[in-house]
């Protein structure tokens, strides 16, 4: 067989580096989506948080919301 130039499959394996596959792309897209979701949640929390701070809790029975701008 080798006299005719044919080679057995897997006979001479070439070493190649790892390349990104579909799962890597999906993980990257999911990470970007999670980042966008965190930004939206932070923006919403800053609207209802104490003094516009998204990380500060309001006191029970004393919740104050900012008034919407009239346009």
C-alpha positions in Angstrom: 0.0 0.0 0.0 2.8 2.4 0.8 4.2 1.9 -2.7 1.1 3.5 -4.2 1.3 6.5 -2.0 -1.6 5.5 0.2 -1.4 5.8 4.0 -3.3 4.2 6.7 -5.6 6.5 8.6 -4.1 7.7 11.8 -0.7 6.3 10.8 1.1 9.7 11.0 -0.8 11.9 13.4 0.1 15.5 13.2 0.3 17.4 16.5 -1.8 20.6 16.4 -2.6 23.0 19.1 -6.0 23.3 20.8 -8.4 25.5 19.0 -11.7 27.0 20.3 -14.7 25.0 19.5 -18.5 25.6 19.6 -18.6 25.2 23.4 -16.0 27.8 23.9 -18.0 30.2 21.7 -21.2 29.4 23.7 -19.4 30.0 27.0 -18.1 33.4 25.7 -21.6 34.4 24.6 -23.1 33.3 27.9 -20.4 35.3 29.8 -21.2 38.4 27.8 -25.0 37.9 28.4 -24.4 37.5 32.1 -22.4 40.7 32.2 -25.2 42.6 30.4 -27.7 41.1 32.8 -25.7 42.3 35.8 -25.5 45.8 34.4 -29.3 45.9 34.0 -29.9 44.6 37.5 -27.4 47.1 38.9 -29.1 49.9 37.0 -32.6 48.9 38.3 -31.3 48.5 41.9 -29.8 52.0 41.8 -33.2 53.3 41.0 -34.8 51.8 44.1 -31.8 51.8 46.4 -31.4 54.2 49.3 -30.0 57.5 48.0 -29.5 56.0 44.5 -27.0 53.5 45.9 -27.6 50.0 44.4 -25.8 48.2 47.3 -27.5 50.0 50.2 -30.7 48.5 51.8 -33.7 50.6 52.6 -35.2 50.4 56.0 -38.4 48.4 56.5 -41.7 50.4 56.3 -39.7 53.5 55.2 -39.1 52.7 51.5 -38.7 55.9 49.3 -38.6 55.8 45.5 -37.3 58.5 43.3 -39.9 60.4 41.4 -39.9 59.8 37.7 -38.9 62.8 35.5 -41.8 64.3 33.7 -41.1 64.6 30.0 
